[in-house]
Amino acid sequence: MQNKLTEKIFEAISSATEPLETKEIEERLKGFSRATILYRLHNLRGDGLIKGKRVGPGKGAWIWWKKDVFKV
């Protein structure tokens, strides 16, 4: 299940033209719980496969984007 979720996360982030908020990723990934998606996003960020930044005071208020997308 983690591999399927990982693939779907990469697909969602790669197809986006701008960084996505956690909620936007959740909307694209039907069938997975918010906690599972957030846990996997943080693991992928920790592994250096995607980038993420906390925005705002809310729990889970992060933006996510592809690694190396902003390199010039």
C-alpha positions as CSV (number, residue, x, y, z in Angstrom):
1,M,0.0,0.0,0.0
2,Q,2.9,2.4,0.7
3,N,4.3,1.9,-2.8
4,K,0.9,2.7,-4.3
5,L,0.5,5.8,-2.1
6,T,4.0,6.9,-2.9
7,E,3.4,6.6,-6.7
8,K,0.2,8.6,-6.4
9,I,1.9,11.3,-4.3
10,F,4.7,11.6,-6.9
11,E,2.1,11.7,-9.7
12,A,0.1,14.5,-8.0
13,I,3.2,16.6,-7.2
14,S,4.8,16.1,-10.6
15,S,1.6,17.0,-12.5
16,A,1.2,20.3,-10.5
17,T,2.4,23.6,-11.9
18,E,2.9,25.0,-8.5
19,P,3.5,23.7,-4.9
20,L,0.5,22.0,-3.5
21,E,-1.0,22.3,0.0
22,T,-1.6,19.2,2.0
23,K,-5.3,19.6,1.5
24,E,-4.9,19.7,-2.3
25,I,-2.9,16.5,-2.3
26,E,-5.6,14.9,-0.1
27,E,-8.3,15.9,-2.6
28,R,-6.3,14.2,-5.4
29,L,-5.7,11.0,-3.5
30,K,-9.1,9.6,-2.7
31,G,-9.2,6.4,-0.6
32,F,-6.3,7.3,1.7
33,S,-6.7,8.9,5.1
34,R,-5.3,12.3,5.9
35,A,-3.0,10.9,8.6
36,T,-1.6,8.3,6.2
37,I,-1.0,10.9,3.5
38,L,0.6,13.4,5.8
39,Y,2.8,10.6,7.4
40,R,4.0,9.5,4.0
41,L,4.7,13.1,2.8
42,H,6.9,13.7,5.8
43,N,8.7,10.4,5.2
44,L,9.4,11.3,1.6
45,R,10.6,14.7,2.6
46,G,12.9,13.2,5.2
47,D,14.3,10.8,2.6
48,G,15.0,13.9,0.4
49,L,12.6,12.8,-2.4
50,I,10.3,15.8,-2.2
51,K,10.5,19.2,-0.6
52,G,8.0,20.6,1.9
53,K,7.6,23.7,4.0
54,R,5.3,24.5,6.9
55,V,3.0,27.4,6.2
56,G,0.8,28.8,8.9
57,P,0.0,27.7,12.4
58,G,-2.4,24.9,11.6
59,K,-1.6,21.2,12.0
60,G,-0.8,19.8,8.6
61,A,-0.6,23.3,6.9
62,W,2.3,22.5,4.6
63,I,3.1,23.0,0.9
64,W,4.9,20.3,-1.1
65,W,6.8,20.3,-4.4
66,K,9.2,18.2,-6.5
67,K,12.8,18.1,-5.5
68,D,15.0,20.4,-7.6
69,V,12.0,22.1,-9.3
70,F,13.4,25.6,-8.4
71,K,17.0,25.1,-9.5
72,V,18.2,27.7,-12.0
